Amino acid sequence: MRRFALLTLILLSWTPLAHAAVGAAGTDPQARDPQASTDPALTQEAIDRELDKFRKTEVSLHQALRIAEKIHPGSRTADISFEGGLDIPVYKVRTLQSGQIWESDIDGATAKVLNTALFSTVQGLNESDRTSLAALDTISLKMSDAIKIAERSAAGKAISGGLTTKDGKVAFIIVVVSGKNLKQVTLEPTRRRR
């Protein structure tokens, strides 16, 4: 029996908006500036460089997720993204454990943990983000499962993943690099039976 519903598979064009989707999927109280899509620094060339760096990265999104979850045993990943604009490729992984959100930076070349710090408490987030994180505890599908499903569905390699809640339903939003395209896969898991 399927425990999720595949809602959408959307081709994203190579635009700054698509780039913003790569890094901004998920719960992030300090999300990228919504004006970033008009920032001249986000040129097609910059997007291409970041995606090229991602394609050459040794460590996968899924591997970075597993590493971050081992730092805080029993935690669940709420948000993960690739940051290729830095000197070294880095995955930013936010995990939830006991009402605390931890952010870990995982080196995309060596899989070493570069940094891990308390990002926020759930209570310190806005209502929308608190709702999304509370819903994470009511579903059996994990981010790692959503990434695997999205990669198979979109025939590519995931570059980011996050949570969203709409109309009381939680969904995983996974962005996959497939050839020269970015594809967004939305998975709506069913709630666990109590």
DOPAKE-295566 format. One line per field, with one value per residue: residue in one letter; z, y, x of N, C-alpha, C, CB in turn; residue number from 0. Coordinates in Angstrom, 3 decimals. Glycine has a CB too. Layout:
<recs>
code <- [A_...]
nZ <- [Z_...]
nY <- [Y_...]
nX <- [X_...]
caZ <- [Z_...]
caY <- [Y_...]
caX <- [X_...]
cZ <- [Z_...]
cY <- [Y_...]
cX <- [X_...]
cbZ <- [Z_...]
cbY <- [Y_...]
cbX <- [X_...]
pos <- [NUM_...]
</recs>
This chain:
<recs>
code <- [M_R_R_F_A_L_L_T_L_I_L_L_S_W_T_P_L_A_H_A_A_V_G_A_A_G_T_D_P_Q_A_R_D_P_Q_A_S_T_D_P_A_L_T_Q_E_A_I_D_R_E_L_D_K_F_R_K_T_E_V_S_L_H_Q_A_L_R_I_A_E_K_I_H_P_G_S_R_T_A_D_I_S_F_E_G_G_L_D_I_P_V_Y_K_V_R_T_L_Q_S_G_Q_I_W_E_S_D_I_D_G_A_T_A_K_V_L_N_T_A_L_F_S_T_V_Q_G_L_N_E_S_D_R_T_S_L_A_A_L_D_T_I_S_L_K_M_S_D_A_I_K_I_A_E_R_S_A_A_G_K_A_I_S_G_G_L_T_T_K_D_G_K_V_A_F_I_I_V_V_V_S_G_K_N_L_K_Q_V_T_L_E_P_T_R_R_R_R]
nZ <- [0.000_-0.866_0.847_0.447_-1.597_-4.820_-5.804_-7.636_-10.489_-11.639_-14.248_-13.941_-15.246_-16.311_-14.505_-12.352_-10.478_-10.411_-9.332_-6.790_-5.775_-5.482_-3.222_-1.295_-0.551_1.937_5.558_6.859_8.854_8.350_5.601_2.217_0.695_-0.733_-2.831_-4.114_-6.576_-8.397_-8.169_-9.617_-9.244_-9.318_-11.846_-14.973_-15.490_-12.902_-11.779_-13.444_-12.774_-10.066_-10.292_-11.860_-10.086_-8.189_-9.670_-9.812_-7.255_-4.741_-2.561_-1.871_-1.554_0.010_1.463_2.974_4.549_6.104_7.572_9.064_10.616_12.236_13.959_15.865_17.308_16.568_15.534_13.014_9.625_8.507_6.619_3.844_1.876_-0.957_-1.122_-3.337_-3.892_-2.289_-1.223_-0.943_-1.742_0.086_2.150_3.735_6.492_8.273_11.222_13.344_16.753_19.769_20.074_19.284_16.697_14.745_12.888_10.516_8.785_6.071_4.425_0.983_-0.539_1.053_3.012_5.637_8.817_9.063_10.701_13.402_14.895_17.238_15.715_16.115_18.375_18.263_19.259_18.757_16.140_13.335_13.101_10.876_10.228_12.638_12.541_10.288_11.219_13.437_12.126_10.993_12.901_12.739_10.555_8.732_6.630_5.854_5.306_3.960_2.644_0.981_-0.661_-2.042_-3.465_-5.018_-6.566_-8.110_-9.437_-10.886_-12.299_-11.600_-9.561_-6.292_-5.096_-3.149_-0.326_1.476_3.866_3.721_4.582_3.719_3.778_6.056_5.455_5.317_3.240_1.372_-0.385_-2.984_-4.859_-7.885_-9.848_-13.129_-15.852_-17.826_-16.583_-13.855_-11.608_-9.722_-7.163_-5.427_-2.542_-0.793_2.168_3.879_7.024_10.041_11.426_14.510]
nY <- [-1.185_2.194_4.891_7.577_10.399_11.239_14.380_16.480_16.972_19.082_20.844_23.070_26.117_27.357_29.730_32.619_32.329_29.572_28.895_30.044_28.355_26.064_26.478_27.343_25.700_24.546_24.791_27.763_30.194_32.340_32.745_32.862_36.053_37.267_38.981_38.119_36.916_38.948_39.928_41.002_39.539_36.928_35.592_33.883_32.618_32.341_30.590_28.367_27.759_26.994_24.744_23.136_22.695_21.246_18.912_17.773_17.135_14.917_13.813_12.831_14.326_12.718_11.237_13.307_14.012_11.662_11.736_14.109_13.436_11.478_12.900_13.917_11.631_10.048_12.261_14.089_15.015_18.212_20.123_20.561_21.580_22.323_24.199_25.792_28.087_28.749_28.498_25.789_22.998_22.739_21.121_22.212_21.219_20.868_19.609_18.153_17.730_16.891_19.388_21.180_22.772_21.872_22.989_21.725_21.771_20.112_18.947_18.804_17.522_15.922_14.767_15.453_16.803_20.127_22.066_22.321_23.526_24.924_26.008_27.059_27.071_25.202_26.728_29.262_29.792_30.946_30.699_29.153_27.619_26.218_24.670_23.040_21.602_20.300_18.627_16.879_14.952_13.409_11.817_8.933_8.802_9.716_12.372_11.298_9.110_10.473_11.833_9.710_8.685_10.925_11.255_8.918_9.312_11.679_11.077_11.785_13.639_14.664_18.025_19.679_19.770_20.115_21.024_21.735_23.141_23.039_23.914_22.358_20.032_18.276_18.423_17.153_18.911_18.411_19.200_18.296_17.687_17.011_15.972_18.771_20.129_21.403_19.791_19.857_17.971_17.104_15.577_14.195_12.871_10.296_10.410_8.845_5.958_5.907]
nX <- [0.840_0.601_2.102_2.006_1.215_1.975_2.127_2.928_5.011_7.153_8.638_11.246_12.355_15.557_16.101_16.558_14.514_14.131_16.583_16.329_14.400_15.901_17.528_15.731_13.644_11.530_11.295_12.281_13.107_14.697_14.640_15.859_16.086_13.125_13.415_15.611_15.421_15.541_18.025_20.997_23.306_22.575_22.964_22.532_24.918_26.024_24.176_24.530_27.206_26.918_25.229_26.870_28.957_27.544_26.936_29.441_30.039_31.063_29.687_26.383_23.091_21.476_23.403_24.564_22.387_22.041_24.449_24.133_21.868_22.950_24.516_22.801_21.253_18.160_16.965_15.065_15.196_14.351_14.883_17.019_19.759_21.840_24.788_26.525_27.919_29.998_33.505_34.032_31.928_28.920_26.553_23.686_22.021_19.093_17.961_15.475_15.010_13.643_12.251_14.160_16.008_18.601_21.383_23.511_26.579_27.756_30.542_30.629_32.518_34.155_32.580_32.822_31.881_31.480_30.473_28.192_25.320_22.980_20.149_17.577_14.779_11.741_9.667_10.602_10.075_8.040_4.427_3.585_5.878_6.159_3.837_4.360_6.595_5.472_3.718_5.495_6.004_3.743_3.710_4.851_6.648_9.927_12.325_14.528_13.378_11.585_13.383_14.620_12.399_11.698_14.019_13.953_11.489_11.930_14.139_16.878_19.231_18.843_18.889_17.917_15.669_12.615_10.037_6.551_3.398_0.063_-3.272_-3.598_-2.229_0.791_3.689_6.436_8.868_10.896_13.735_15.110_17.968_17.953_19.414_19.741_17.792_15.798_13.736_10.824_9.557_6.718_5.658_3.058_2.666_0.791_-0.899_0.301_-1.214_-2.809]
caZ <- [0.000_-0.939_2.018_0.055_-2.890_-5.639_-6.241_-8.840_-11.031_-12.413_-14.827_-13.673_-16.243_-15.778_-14.187_-10.949_-9.660_-10.223_-8.397_-5.458_-5.336_-5.109_-1.871_-0.352_-0.228_3.320_6.644_7.088_9.341_7.752_4.202_1.267_0.393_-1.888_-3.920_-4.687_-7.973_-9.240_-7.871_-10.790_-8.915_-9.648_-13.297_-15.529_-15.324_-11.505_-11.610_-14.129_-11.969_-8.873_-10.697_-12.298_-8.856_-7.603_-10.463_-9.557_-5.827_-4.424_-1.545_-2.300_-0.596_0.919_2.364_3.905_5.468_7.068_8.442_10.001_11.561_13.185_14.953_16.901_17.116_16.747_14.900_11.669_8.774_8.105_5.498_3.396_0.596_-1.434_-1.255_-4.203_-4.109_-1.340_-1.706_-1.041_-1.754_1.435_2.366_4.983_6.906_9.520_11.820_14.489_17.846_21.070_20.057_18.869_15.303_14.616_11.529_10.311_7.491_5.675_3.261_-0.146_-1.156_1.967_3.935_7.012_9.454_9.204_11.786_13.814_15.918_17.466_14.830_16.737_18.989_17.534_19.770_18.201_14.727_13.071_13.226_9.713_10.384_13.772_12.051_9.427_12.036_14.240_11.219_10.742_13.877_12.503_9.321_8.795_5.573_6.267_4.223_3.178_1.760_-0.009_-1.609_-2.914_-4.349_-5.956_-7.513_-9.062_-10.232_-11.769_-12.992_-11.385_-8.275_-5.487_-4.684_-1.932_0.142_2.625_4.260_3.625_5.013_3.073_4.118_7.107_4.980_5.176_2.003_1.117_-1.671_-3.335_-6.149_-8.470_-11.072_-14.090_-17.087_-17.740_-15.996_-12.447_-11.465_-8.353_-6.850_-4.179_-2.007_0.342_2.885_4.720_8.468_10.694_12.210_15.954]
caY <- [0.000_3.418_5.732_8.971_10.721_12.078_15.452_17.198_16.890_20.314_21.278_24.463_26.646_27.831_31.143_32.894_31.774_28.157_28.851_30.317_27.136_25.083_26.691_27.861_24.768_24.101_25.707_28.565_31.494_33.359_32.304_33.771_37.246_37.057_39.839_37.530_36.552_40.097_40.290_40.763_38.562_35.604_35.509_32.529_32.084_31.924_29.393_27.277_27.394_26.263_23.426_22.369_22.281_20.185_17.684_17.226_16.867_13.494_13.428_13.076_14.945_11.648_10.950_14.439_13.875_10.586_12.215_15.093_12.761_10.717_13.847_13.983_10.395_10.164_13.484_13.962_16.144_19.074_20.960_20.297_22.237_22.391_25.563_25.694_29.387_28.910_27.951_24.346_22.686_22.441_20.847_22.739_20.269_21.223_18.455_18.436_16.768_17.364_20.801_22.004_22.639_21.933_23.165_21.125_21.998_18.901_19.176_18.014_16.805_14.948_14.269_15.838_17.785_21.371_22.855_22.003_24.497_25.091_27.044_27.669_26.148_25.214_27.862_30.500_29.900_31.487_29.698_28.265_26.667_25.329_23.725_22.073_20.719_19.457_17.610_15.908_13.871_12.651_11.040_7.922_9.066_10.580_13.135_10.396_8.352_11.412_12.096_8.529_8.633_12.045_10.986_7.915_9.915_12.730_10.545_12.685_13.705_15.728_19.125_20.276_19.237_20.824_20.772_22.803_22.754_23.815_23.393_21.347_18.850_18.449_17.882_17.300_19.524_17.995_19.700_17.305_18.043_15.933_16.489_20.223_20.687_21.255_19.302_19.913_16.870_17.321_14.336_14.401_11.596_10.115_10.436_7.544_5.535_5.923]
caX <- [0.000_1.393_1.899_2.138_0.620_2.836_1.242_3.337_6.356_7.149_9.906_11.569_13.285_16.837_15.936_16.852_13.447_14.448_17.702_15.805_13.716_16.909_17.999_14.754_12.564_11.511_11.027_13.458_12.657_15.544_14.679_16.470_15.308_12.264_13.880_16.820_15.208_15.850_19.397_21.846_24.342_22.054_22.926_22.506_26.270_26.169_23.343_25.218_28.388_26.487_24.746_28.036_29.638_26.718_27.096_30.779_30.172_31.184_28.714_24.999_22.183_21.050_24.521_24.679_21.255_22.360_25.523_23.558_20.972_23.778_25.048_21.768_20.478_16.716_16.456_14.493_15.558_13.244_15.295_18.376_20.038_23.220_25.309_27.695_28.532_31.096_34.773_33.842_30.496_28.429_25.136_23.127_20.994_18.413_17.295_14.615_15.091_13.171_11.889_15.288_16.398_20.051_21.870_24.832_27.207_28.464_31.405_30.164_33.627_34.779_31.555_33.152_31.017_32.222_29.895_26.832_24.933_21.547_19.635_16.412_13.836_10.479_8.888_11.144_9.708_6.712_3.359_3.591_6.979_5.819_2.824_5.048_7.428_4.585_3.182_6.560_5.849_2.508_3.833_5.905_7.616_11.026_12.938_15.381_12.484_11.063_14.472_14.752_11.225_11.800_15.098_13.445_10.414_12.438_15.322_18.000_19.909_18.233_19.760_17.360_14.397_12.058_8.655_5.570_2.066_-0.983_-4.595_-3.462_-1.519_2.229_4.238_7.858_9.188_12.251_14.176_16.013_18.678_17.762_20.003_19.919_16.581_15.455_12.373_10.327_8.658_5.994_5.117_2.159_2.554_-0.391_-0.600_0.404_-2.374_-2.508]
cZ <- [0.000_0.233_1.706_-1.264_-3.631_-6.259_-7.548_-9.233_-12.026_-12.961_-14.493_-14.741_-15.553_-15.542_-12.748_-10.020_-9.394_-9.236_-6.969_-4.916_-4.882_-3.655_-0.862_-0.072_1.249_4.321_6.960_7.552_8.822_6.287_3.344_0.955_-0.833_-3.073_-4.632_-6.159_-8.917_-9.019_-9.085_-10.524_-9.248_-11.159_-13.733_-15.341_-13.889_-11.220_-12.242_-13.342_-10.760_-9.232_-11.189_-11.085_-8.184_-8.349_-10.191_-8.095_-5.558_-3.500_-2.042_-1.193_0.462_1.923_3.409_4.958_6.531_8.056_9.492_11.027_12.579_14.269_16.141_16.722_17.446_16.120_13.531_10.877_8.335_6.859_5.140_2.050_0.314_-1.594_-2.060_-4.442_-3.182_-1.944_-1.884_-1.079_-0.371_1.369_3.714_5.334_8.235_10.002_13.056_15.508_19.134_21.102_19.673_17.412_15.223_13.156_11.456_8.905_7.188_4.399_2.134_-0.839_-0.266_2.911_5.398_7.517_9.699_10.411_12.136_14.973_16.067_16.612_15.496_17.567_18.162_17.972_19.207_16.744_14.557_13.064_12.079_9.830_11.550_13.340_11.188_10.249_12.931_13.382_10.914_11.684_13.618_11.261_9.450_7.726_6.093_5.048_3.348_2.205_0.638_-1.073_-2.576_-3.922_-5.422_-6.996_-8.551_-9.996_-11.265_-12.536_-12.861_-9.974_-7.494_-5.039_-3.438_-1.574_1.360_2.852_3.977_4.140_4.323_3.359_5.109_6.694_4.819_3.862_1.988_-0.278_-1.938_-4.720_-6.638_-9.723_-11.983_-15.449_-16.932_-17.099_-14.482_-12.400_-9.991_-8.171_-5.489_-3.757_-0.781_1.061_3.658_6.174_9.010_11.410_13.656_16.606]
cY <- [1.242_4.313_7.205_9.163_11.623_13.146_16.087_16.859_18.033_20.590_22.752_24.932_27.121_29.329_31.374_32.354_30.302_28.017_29.093_29.097_26.085_25.259_27.018_26.911_24.453_25.177_26.458_29.941_32.641_33.019_33.335_34.910_36.994_37.924_39.253_37.190_37.723_40.578_39.992_39.741_37.139_35.484_34.059_31.853_31.583_30.656_28.190_26.806_26.564_24.862_22.544_21.850_21.144_18.858_16.999_16.848_15.369_12.997_13.756_13.768_13.918_11.297_12.059_14.378_12.823_11.021_13.161_14.415_11.920_11.621_13.934_12.765_10.582_11.408_13.154_15.207_16.892_19.881_20.629_20.975_22.235_23.853_25.481_26.995_29.661_28.344_26.440_24.068_22.214_22.116_21.442_21.838_20.732_20.019_18.886_17.328_17.455_18.875_21.741_21.713_22.892_22.132_22.625_21.436_20.777_19.211_18.239_17.227_15.683_14.270_14.572_16.864_19.032_22.167_22.264_22.929_24.499_26.270_27.808_26.610_26.220_26.424_29.194_30.735_30.541_30.343_28.686_27.199_25.708_24.270_22.647_21.088_19.813_18.326_16.535_14.712_12.989_11.773_10.033_8.127_10.037_11.317_12.224_9.567_9.248_11.712_10.926_8.454_9.715_11.794_9.941_8.540_10.899_12.304_11.487_12.580_14.904_16.746_19.830_19.596_19.989_20.427_21.992_22.266_23.667_23.132_22.240_20.079_19.175_17.818_18.097_17.904_19.177_18.556_18.768_17.882_16.829_16.424_17.970_20.912_20.530_20.813_19.364_18.787_17.150_16.001_14.650_13.063_11.518_10.112_9.020_7.232_5.427_4.641]
cX <- [0.881_1.057_2.058_1.417_1.585_1.956_1.664_4.755_6.439_8.545_10.092_12.545_14.553_16.754_16.355_15.765_13.693_15.589_17.218_15.088_14.704_17.298_16.926_13.605_12.632_11.221_12.300_13.021_13.510_15.727_15.374_15.505_14.434_12.657_15.090_16.646_15.487_17.280_20.280_22.950_23.888_21.876_22.851_23.865_26.484_25.369_24.028_26.442_27.982_25.998_25.888_28.807_28.864_26.921_28.433_30.998_30.135_30.075_27.304_24.212_21.768_22.155_24.669_23.578_21.561_23.432_24.954_22.655_21.747_24.356_24.103_20.863_18.993_16.125_15.874_14.838_14.307_13.589_16.738_18.580_21.531_23.600_26.602_28.411_29.701_32.386_34.695_32.344_30.049_26.945_24.759_21.952_20.414_17.629_16.527_14.772_14.652_12.919_13.015_15.625_17.894_20.406_23.288_25.299_28.063_29.253_30.975_31.253_34.145_33.796_31.884_32.157_31.860_31.761_28.538_26.487_23.416_21.084_18.497_15.695_12.561_9.652_9.362_10.783_8.341_5.692_3.352_4.675_6.729_4.820_3.462_5.867_6.593_4.017_4.214_6.454_4.633_2.576_4.973_6.974_8.672_11.567_13.797_14.548_11.964_12.121_14.623_13.608_11.320_12.884_14.675_12.407_10.939_13.689_16.510_18.534_19.361_19.277_19.221_16.049_13.925_10.620_7.798_4.250_1.069_-2.306_-4.515_-2.743_-0.042_2.673_5.749_8.010_10.652_12.566_15.282_16.654_18.593_18.240_20.278_18.720_16.562_14.006_12.006_9.317_8.041_5.360_4.270_1.976_1.240_0.051_-0.544_-0.875_-1.976_-2.931]
cbZ <- [1.216_-2.267_3.104_-0.056_-2.730_-6.736_-5.190_-8.636_-11.701_-11.552_-16.380_-12.240_-17.051_-16.743_-14.417_-10.735_-10.335_-11.564_-8.784_-5.482_-6.454_-6.009_-1.872_-0.857_-1.079_3.651_7.887_5.819_10.844_8.481_3.670_-0.020_0.164_-1.517_-3.391_-3.917_-8.171_-8.966_-6.622_-11.247_-7.430_-8.919_-13.913_-17.030_-15.677_-10.563_-12.235_-15.533_-11.508_-8.146_-11.787_-13.193_-7.883_-7.630_-11.953_-9.977_-5.040_-3.787_-0.196_-2.698_-1.316_0.118_1.563_3.142_4.698_6.329_7.618_9.233_10.803_12.445_14.327_16.819_17.982_18.194_14.766_11.723_7.546_9.244_5.838_3.302_0.593_-2.778_0.157_-5.493_-3.947_0.008_-0.742_0.152_-2.822_2.401_2.313_4.847_7.021_9.328_12.176_14.059_17.984_22.137_21.380_19.775_14.381_15.175_11.096_10.553_7.479_5.456_3.623_-1.129_-1.479_2.780_3.752_7.100_10.793_7.952_11.390_14.221_15.560_18.996_13.509_15.668_20.511_17.766_21.283_18.337_14.067_11.718_13.292_8.431_10.595_14.957_11.251_8.426_12.884_14.855_9.921_10.893_15.258_12.378_8.106_8.653_4.307_6.961_4.788_4.109_2.561_0.674_-0.858_-2.071_-3.533_-5.205_-6.768_-8.306_-9.325_-10.963_-14.473_-11.676_-8.461_-4.263_-5.827_-2.111_0.454_2.434_5.745_2.163_6.565_1.536_2.862_7.605_3.645_6.379_0.763_1.239_-1.670_-3.304_-6.055_-8.798_-10.789_-14.146_-18.298_-19.123_-16.598_-11.635_-12.027_-8.034_-6.864_-4.335_-1.653_-0.124_3.845_4.363_9.241_11.667_11.703_16.642]
cbY <- [0.001_4.156_5.342_9.394_11.401_11.246_16.499_18.690_15.472_21.496_21.038_24.646_27.801_27.493_31.606_34.389_31.972_27.486_29.889_31.521_26.579_25.201_27.756_29.140_23.468_23.489_24.967_28.652_31.507_33.462_32.043_33.026_38.462_37.328_41.218_36.283_36.056_41.232_39.533_42.066_38.662_35.341_36.193_32.564_33.163_33.049_29.603_27.716_28.658_27.034_23.563_23.235_23.483_20.589_18.000_18.227_17.577_13.225_14.148_11.750_15.523_10.395_10.790_15.782_13.501_9.320_12.922_16.169_11.873_10.001_15.254_15.333_9.275_10.145_14.548_13.751_15.667_20.012_22.472_18.770_23.678_21.616_26.239_25.132_30.456_28.207_28.303_23.595_21.608_23.632_19.305_24.267_18.823_22.454_17.354_18.579_16.190_16.998_21.187_21.752_23.623_20.652_24.661_19.590_23.322_17.700_18.955_18.896_17.765_15.627_12.771_16.397_17.231_22.208_24.361_20.486_25.919_25.324_26.433_28.284_26.495_23.894_27.900_30.499_28.524_32.261_30.390_29.072_27.415_26.142_24.463_22.797_21.539_20.298_18.255_16.572_14.449_13.599_11.972_6.541_9.635_9.762_14.291_9.468_7.753_12.718_12.347_7.238_8.802_13.348_10.512_6.709_10.615_13.973_10.305_14.109_13.814_15.134_20.130_21.795_17.755_22.330_20.394_23.333_22.826_23.952_22.942_20.985_18.345_17.823_18.543_15.923_21.106_16.425_21.193_15.990_18.464_15.475_16.234_20.802_20.025_22.589_17.851_21.307_15.493_18.440_13.339_14.986_11.412_8.795_11.263_7.504_4.194_7.096]
cbX <- [-0.953_1.149_2.855_3.631_-0.782_3.595_1.166_3.206_6.666_6.660_9.944_12.164_12.640_18.010_14.473_17.017_12.092_14.810_18.768_14.862_12.848_18.140_18.979_14.213_12.657_12.784_10.494_14.330_12.659_16.914_13.265_16.873_16.235_10.834_14.218_17.207_13.783_14.868_19.903_22.466_24.713_20.712_24.150_22.125_27.321_25.722_21.939_25.635_29.146_25.379_23.685_28.955_29.790_25.225_26.976_31.831_29.062_32.527_29.006_24.307_20.937_20.652_25.832_24.612_19.968_22.827_26.628_22.761_19.981_24.917_25.256_20.941_21.058_16.387_17.579_12.947_16.357_12.864_15.139_18.652_19.499_23.400_25.552_27.303_27.512_30.765_35.903_34.529_30.179_28.684_24.825_22.681_21.573_17.476_18.313_13.135_16.534_14.176_11.382_16.517_15.598_20.720_21.816_24.801_28.062_27.467_32.915_29.510_34.752_35.840_31.381_34.587_30.392_32.083_29.766_26.682_25.450_21.223_19.162_15.459_13.571_9.694_8.958_12.622_9.722_6.688_2.012_3.790_8.300_5.244_1.736_5.953_8.381_3.436_2.708_7.929_5.753_1.341_4.069_5.302_6.917_12.150_13.785_16.182_11.300_10.603_15.803_14.790_9.917_12.088_16.354_12.826_9.427_12.739_15.012_17.594_21.460_17.520_19.917_17.146_14.513_12.160_8.572_5.436_1.922_-0.734_-5.317_-4.796_-2.116_2.989_3.573_8.613_8.934_12.401_14.671_15.259_20.183_16.267_19.076_20.160_15.357_15.685_12.222_9.686_9.406_4.912_6.252_0.776_3.743_-1.150_-1.661_1.579_-2.942_-3.195]
pos <- [0_1_2_3_4_5_6_7_8_9_10_11_12_13_14_15_16_17_18_19_20_21_22_23_24_25_26_27_28_29_30_31_32_33_34_35_36_37_38_39_40_41_42_43_44_45_46_47_48_49_50_51_52_53_54_55_56_57_58_59_60_61_62_63_64_65_66_67_68_69_70_71_72_73_74_75_76_77_78_79_80_81_82_83_84_85_86_87_88_89_90_91_92_93_94_95_96_97_98_99_100_101_102_103_104_105_106_107_108_109_110_111_112_113_114_115_116_117_118_119_120_121_122_123_124_125_126_127_128_129_130_131_132_133_134_135_136_137_138_139_140_141_142_143_144_145_146_147_148_149_150_151_152_153_154_155_156_157_158_159_160_161_162_163_164_165_166_167_168_169_170_171_172_173_174_175_176_177_178_179_180_181_182_183_184_185_186_187_188_189_190_191_192_193]
</recs>
